[in-house]
Amino acid sequence: MNIDWAAIGSVFGVSLVATVGLVALFTLGIKGLSARERATAQGNSAALAVTAAYLCFAGCTAAVAWGIHLIVAKA
């Protein structure tokens, strides 16, 4: 049996980057919703913060859906 260590390292690197990216994107979405709460408490408009938060959550959803698609397509 021959283990391709370079392929295992590549998979690990891509999964690490994808995980950190998704966590960062989701965190930005939560931060946008938090900004909305602060803006409404101060009586200001929060349309930009809400739009940015929804775009971040949509990006997370798209990335997860793409990952599921890759898994199902290979099965």
Residue, then its C-alpha position, 0 to 999 in steps of 0.5 A: m500500500n502506498i499513501d499519497w501524503a501530498a494529496i492528504g496534505s492538500v486535502f487538509g489545507v483546502s479543508l482548513v482554508a474553507t473552514v476558516g473562510l466559512v467561519a469568518l463569513f458567518t462571523l461577518g454576518i453576525k456582526g452585521l446583524s449586531a450593527r443593525e441592533r445598535a443602529t435601530a437602538q440609536g434610531n438610525s437606518a441599518a439597511l447597509a448592515v442588514t444587506a451585508a449580513y444577508l449577503c454573508f449568510a447567502g455566501c455561506t449557504a452557497a458554499v455549503a450547497w456547493g460542497i454538498h453538490l461536490i460530495v453527491a456528484k462524486a458518489 
